[in-house]
Amino acid sequence: MLFLGSCLFISIQQRLHQEKLERIKYSREINEGAGNIKPGMTIEEVIKVVGHPPDSIVKSENETTLDWSAFYHYGTLTDTLYEKNAVGIYWLIVKFDINDKVVNIGEGAD
């Protein structure tokens, strides 16, 4: 019984570690993509450069905002066992004008 408990504990720890590595990889990819975004690019160009679809799209009368955040990419096991923590999470926000051209880029890590 102790052996099975130890195996389960190790399996859970391995999965949590894998989920953390996937979140770090996602953060790194959107960070690298952010460095290639230039004013005047279209929404489609930005999505292609970032390499991932945005986690949210907010449209208003005068602008469109695309948001990527590793915060939304916690794994299922991490979501189940732990409260989400934004510390060390990379995010990217890109704002577009009425013509869907980049006008502002915000990025950082919490």
C-alpha positions in Angstrom: 0.0 0.0 0.0 2.8 2.4 0.8 4.4 1.6 -2.5 1.2 2.5 -4.4 0.8 5.7 -2.4 4.4 6.6 -3.3 3.8 5.9 -7.0 0.7 8.0 -7.0 2.5 10.9 -5.3 5.4 10.7 -7.8 3.0 10.6 -10.7 1.1 13.7 -9.5 4.4 15.6 -8.9 5.6 14.7 -12.4 2.3 15.9 -14.0 2.4 19.2 -12.0 6.0 19.7 -13.2 5.0 19.0 -16.8 2.1 21.5 -16.6 4.5 24.1 -15.2 6.9 23.5 -18.0 4.1 23.9 -20.6 3.0 27.2 -19.0 6.7 28.5 -19.1 7.0 27.4 -22.7 3.8 29.3 -23.6 5.1 32.4 -21.8 8.3 32.2 -23.7 6.6 31.8 -27.1 4.3 34.8 -26.6 7.2 36.8 -25.3 9.3 36.1 -28.4 6.3 36.8 -30.6 5.8 40.2 -28.9 9.3 41.3 -29.9 8.3 41.0 -33.5 5.1 43.0 -33.4 5.3 46.4 -35.1 2.9 49.3 -35.2 0.6 49.1 -38.2 0.5 45.3 -38.4 -3.0 43.7 -38.9 -4.7 41.4 -36.4 -3.9 38.4 -38.6 -0.3 39.3 -38.8 0.0 39.7 -35.1 -1.7 36.3 -34.4 0.7 34.7 -36.9 3.8 36.3 -35.2 2.7 35.4 -31.7 2.1 31.8 -32.8 -1.0 31.3 -30.7 -4.6 32.4 -30.9 -5.4 35.1 -28.3 -7.0 34.1 -25.0 -9.5 36.9 -25.4 -10.7 39.4 -28.0 -12.5 42.6 -26.9 -14.1 44.8 -29.6 -15.5 48.2 -29.0 -16.6 50.9 -31.3 -13.1 52.4 -31.7 -10.7 49.6 -31.0 -10.0 45.9 -30.7 -7.9 44.4 -28.0 -6.2 41.0 -28.1 -4.9 39.4 -24.9 -2.5 36.5 -24.3 -1.7 35.4 -20.8 -0.1 32.3 -19.4 -2.5 32.7 -16.5 -5.1 31.0 -18.6 -2.8 28.1 -19.3 -2.6 26.3 -16.0 -3.1 22.5 -16.5 -6.1 20.6 -15.3 -4.3 19.1 -12.3 -2.8 22.4 -11.2 -6.3 24.0 -11.5 -7.7 21.2 -9.4 -5.2 21.1 -6.6 -4.0 24.7 -6.3 -5.4 28.2 -6.3 -4.2 30.0 -9.4 -1.3 32.4 -8.7 -0.4 35.1 -11.2 3.2 35.5 -9.9 5.7 35.0 -12.7 3.0 34.8 -15.4 3.8 36.6 -18.7 1.1 38.5 -20.5 0.7 40.4 -23.8 -2.0 42.9 -24.7 -2.2 44.4 -28.2 -4.6 47.2 -29.1 -5.7 47.9 -32.7 -7.4 51.0 -34.1 -10.7 51.1 -36.0 -8.8 49.9 -39.1 -7.5 46.9 -37.2 -3.9 48.1 -37.2 -1.6 47.9 -34.2 -1.5 51.1 -32.1 -0.3 49.9 -28.7 1.5 46.9 -27.3 1.7 46.1 -23.6 3.6 43.2 -22.1 5.1 42.1 -18.9 5.1 39.5 -16.1 3.2 39.6 -12.8 
